[in-house]
């Protein structure tokens, strides 16, 4: 009888492990922004299905580029809070899921999704 109970518990735990979502969930969709490269060229950056709850410095607009990104567009299913500085510091602005966007006046260097 104990063997049967232990086996049932082990199978139940295995099913839970298989069906449980990953601990680090991700926003589904794409986050886009525009920027000018350090060489002076117009470029677009994007993050595909970015992780939730983690501060992300935007590629292309880091310390090696004096100009921040601009015109962010949130096409993910999560809220995106953009920041004017790296490491999610400085002024912030929140973009709603799927349709959130801002003009080139909004300067961005990092983002966090929730």
Backbone bond lengths (Angstrom), bond angles and torsions (degrees), N, CA, C in turn:
res aa  C-N    CA-C-N  psi(-1)  N-CA   C-N-CA  omega(-1)  CA-C   N-CA-C  phi
1 X - - - 1.442 - - 1.530 111.12 -
2 X 1.344 116.65 -41.87 1.462 120.17 178.96 1.526 111.20 -64.90
3 X 1.306 116.93 -37.84 1.458 121.18 179.28 1.522 110.43 -62.72
4 X 1.319 116.63 -41.25 1.460 121.11 179.42 1.537 110.29 -65.13
5 X 1.316 118.05 -41.34 1.469 121.82 178.72 1.520 111.07 -66.54
6 X 1.317 116.83 -41.26 1.457 120.71 178.78 1.520 110.66 -65.40
7 X 1.334 116.75 -41.34 1.454 120.98 178.39 1.528 110.78 -63.94
8 X 1.311 117.49 -42.91 1.467 121.63 178.81 1.532 110.49 -63.47
9 X 1.316 117.78 -40.32 1.460 121.50 178.62 1.522 110.93 -65.81
10 X 1.330 116.89 -40.81 1.464 120.53 179.75 1.529 110.65 -66.07
11 X 1.319 116.87 -42.44 1.472 119.99 178.00 1.523 110.22 -64.23
12 X 1.323 117.04 -43.18 1.472 120.65 178.31 1.517 112.07 -60.88
13 X 1.334 116.95 -41.30 1.465 120.17 178.53 1.520 110.62 -66.05
14 X 1.320 117.18 -39.47 1.466 120.32 177.80 1.514 112.09 -62.62
15 X 1.334 116.84 -41.59 1.467 120.75 178.43 1.528 110.08 -63.68
16 X 1.307 117.85 -41.46 1.462 120.87 178.91 1.517 111.54 -63.57
17 X 1.311 117.27 -40.65 1.464 120.42 179.68 1.526 110.67 -64.53
18 X 1.311 116.75 -41.33 1.461 121.16 -178.96 1.526 111.57 -68.27
19 X 1.328 117.86 -41.02 1.463 120.98 -174.77 1.514 114.32 -89.91
20 X 1.324 119.00 -14.47 1.471 120.90 -179.01 1.522 109.63 -70.19
21 X 1.341 116.89 139.08 1.459 118.79 177.86 1.518 110.72 -68.34
22 X 1.305 115.74 157.54 1.465 120.60 177.79 1.518 109.89 -63.24
23 X 1.316 116.16 149.77 1.459 119.93 -176.58 1.530 112.01 -67.64
24 X 1.314 117.12 -28.75 1.462 120.32 178.47 1.524 108.26 -103.33
25 X 1.319 116.49 95.47 1.460 119.24 -179.67 1.519 109.90 -79.16
26 X 1.303 114.88 160.12 1.458 120.20 -177.97 1.517 109.87 -125.63
27 X 1.306 114.89 150.08 1.459 120.72 172.28 1.526 106.86 -73.98
28 X 1.307 117.02 137.34 1.456 120.59 178.82 1.522 108.85 -93.39
29 X 1.310 116.74 129.98 1.454 121.22 179.46 1.518 111.00 124.13
30 X 1.328 114.83 -160.65 1.467 120.38 -174.85 1.526 111.21 -131.02
31 X 1.329 115.62 140.17 1.452 123.67 172.81 1.522 106.36 -110.27
32 X 1.335 116.97 127.52 1.472 121.65 -176.88 1.526 110.44 -122.03
33 X 1.320 116.18 155.13 1.459 122.88 175.26 1.518 108.15 -157.44
34 X 1.301 116.57 159.03 1.460 122.19 177.85 1.524 108.72 -111.47
35 X 1.314 115.89 156.97 1.465 120.57 177.03 1.525 109.94 -161.83
36 X 1.313 115.46 167.43 1.457 122.19 174.71 1.522 106.16 -108.32
37 X 1.325 116.21 127.50 1.468 119.85 -177.70 1.521 110.43 -67.38
38 X 1.314 116.22 167.57 1.465 121.12 177.70 1.524 110.81 -61.80
39 X 1.336 116.51 -24.11 1.470 121.28 178.24 1.526 112.31 -86.80
40 X 1.336 117.75 -4.72 1.460 121.29 177.37 1.520 116.23 97.26
41 X 1.324 118.49 10.28 1.459 121.64 -179.66 1.525 111.36 -93.84
42 X 1.335 116.83 143.78 1.463 121.86 173.94 1.524 108.74 -71.02
43 X 1.326 116.54 137.90 1.459 120.88 -179.83 1.522 110.02 -147.45
44 X 1.310 115.83 161.78 1.461 122.35 173.90 1.514 108.47 -121.73
45 X 1.313 115.18 139.55 1.453 120.63 176.27 1.513 108.69 -117.12
46 X 1.320 116.64 158.21 1.452 119.78 178.49 1.517 110.61 -154.13
47 X 1.324 114.42 156.41 1.456 123.14 174.54 1.522 106.20 -124.94
48 X 1.321 118.01 123.67 1.457 122.56 177.95 1.515 110.15 -96.28
49 X 1.329 116.67 126.18 1.467 123.21 178.52 1.522 111.78 43.12
50 X 1.342 117.39 61.03 1.468 120.93 -177.41 1.526 111.88 -70.49
51 X 1.333 117.53 154.29 1.464 120.94 179.86 1.535 111.70 -69.72
52 X 1.316 115.94 147.72 1.468 121.70 176.62 1.521 110.14 -82.91
53 X 1.337 116.13 146.58 1.451 121.66 172.09 1.512 115.60 73.92
54 X 1.309 118.31 11.91 1.469 121.96 -178.78 1.514 108.83 -122.83
55 X 1.323 117.20 127.75 1.459 121.06 178.17 1.528 108.94 -69.76
56 X 1.332 115.81 128.73 1.463 121.29 -179.54 1.524 109.47 -120.25
57 X 1.317 116.68 121.33 1.460 120.38 171.48 1.523 106.93 -77.72
58 X 1.316 116.85 133.07 1.454 121.43 -174.97 1.527 111.49 -75.59
59 X 1.330 117.17 127.78 1.465 120.60 178.12 1.534 111.44 -60.33
60 X 1.322 115.67 139.59 1.459 121.24 177.03 1.510 115.00 93.16
61 X 1.318 117.72 -15.21 1.471 119.87 -177.98 1.533 110.77 -125.47
62 X 1.318 115.40 33.02 1.461 121.15 -179.85 1.516 112.35 -84.26
63 X 1.313 115.15 -157.21 1.468 121.63 -176.31 1.520 112.94 -62.59
64 X 1.338 117.78 -26.32 1.458 120.55 -179.01 1.528 112.74 -79.26
65 X 1.321 117.55 -6.91 1.467 122.04 179.07 1.528 109.02 -122.18
66 X 1.313 118.32 115.97 1.464 119.88 -178.41 1.529 113.69 -69.65
67 X 1.343 118.07 -17.69 1.456 120.81 -178.48 1.528 110.70 -97.98
68 X 1.322 117.88 132.32 1.462 120.35 177.64 1.526 110.88 -77.04
69 X 1.321 115.29 169.93 1.457 120.82 173.08 1.527 109.65 -75.76
70 X 1.325 116.13 170.77 1.468 121.06 179.25 1.527 109.33 -153.76
71 X 1.301 116.61 174.12 1.470 124.64 176.73 1.526 112.83 54.24
72 X 1.336 118.78 52.17 1.462 119.38 -179.75 1.529 111.66 -68.81
73 X 1.331 115.65 146.39 1.460 122.16 176.97 1.524 107.93 -134.26
74 X 1.316 115.54 120.32 1.460 121.11 -179.04 1.519 109.67 -97.25
75 X 1.317 117.06 105.46 1.463 122.41 177.74 1.529 110.44 -110.68
76 X 1.339 115.77 25.47 1.460 120.83 175.83 1.521 108.96 -95.56
77 X 1.321 116.42 175.00 1.459 121.00 177.69 1.532 111.99 -94.45
78 X 1.328 117.56 14.64 1.466 122.39 179.91 1.527 110.28 -123.11
79 X 1.337 116.47 158.34 1.461 121.23 173.80 1.527 107.90 -69.82
80 X 1.326 117.18 139.82 1.462 122.08 178.43 1.522 108.66 -119.72
81 X 1.314 116.53 125.29 1.461 121.06 174.43 1.519 107.29 -107.07
82 X 1.334 115.90 116.93 1.457 121.37 -179.06 1.528 109.25 -97.77
83 X 1.330 115.35 151.01 1.461 121.59 -177.28 1.519 110.01 -126.99
84 X 1.325 115.07 149.00 1.466 120.90 -178.51 1.522 112.61 -76.63
85 X 1.327 117.38 -15.40 1.465 121.78 -178.56 1.529 110.28 -126.06
86 X 1.318 116.41 164.20 1.462 122.10 175.63 1.519 110.15 -65.18
87 X 1.320 116.84 163.88 1.469 123.97 177.46 1.519 112.50 61.39
88 X 1.339 116.80 28.64 1.470 123.16 178.31 1.529 111.79 54.72
89 X 1.317 114.80 46.20 1.462 121.82 177.18 1.517 109.41 -118.95
90 X 1.308 115.91 166.41 1.464 121.25 179.96 1.519 111.78 88.64
91 X 1.314 115.68 -162.65 1.461 121.08 179.75 1.527 109.40 -66.50
92 X 1.341 115.75 148.12 1.458 119.43 -179.80 1.525 110.91 -130.52
93 X 1.314 114.68 159.39 1.457 122.33 178.78 1.525 106.78 -149.46
94 X 1.323 117.44 137.09 1.456 121.65 -177.69 1.522 110.62 -102.10
95 X 1.333 115.18 133.65 1.462 122.64 178.14 1.525 109.27 -111.35
96 X 1.312 116.72 130.15 1.463 120.34 -178.11 1.540 110.89 -69.82
97 X 1.319 116.09 160.91 1.467 120.10 179.01 1.528 112.56 -63.77
98 X 1.298 116.11 149.38 1.464 127.94 172.05 1.525 115.75 67.87
99 X 1.305 119.16 -43.95 1.472 120.46 -173.99 1.515 113.87 -121.11
100 X 1.333 117.85 3.05 1.463 120.49 -177.47 1.515 112.09 -69.06
101 X 1.308 115.75 135.73 1.453 120.63 178.62 1.510 110.88 -161.09
102 X 1.302 115.93 164.02 1.456 121.05 179.56 1.525 109.04 -144.72
103 X 1.299 115.50 165.60 1.469 121.44 -177.76 1.528 110.70 -81.96
104 X 1.318 114.88 -179.75 1.464 120.10 179.69 1.521 112.32 -68.46
105 X 1.328 117.61 -10.33 1.472 119.92 178.09 1.519 111.94 -72.13
106 X 1.338 117.77 -23.18 1.461 121.13 179.22 1.526 108.84 -84.09
107 X 1.317 116.62 114.09 1.474 122.69 -177.94 1.527 109.29 -95.33
108 X 1.334 116.35 134.32 1.467 120.57 -175.12 1.526 111.22 -135.51
109 X 1.344 114.22 146.71 1.465 121.31 174.14 1.522 112.23 -133.64
110 X 1.339 117.66 -16.90 1.455 120.33 179.28 1.523 109.98 -152.77
111 X 1.342 115.65 164.43 1.465 121.19 -176.27 1.528 109.42 -151.53
112 X 1.322 115.52 151.99 1.463 122.22 172.27 1.525 107.14 -135.76
113 X 1.331 116.55 140.41 1.462 122.22 -178.93 1.515 109.96 -109.14
114 X 1.344 115.33 144.22 1.466 119.19 178.58 1.516 110.25 -143.61
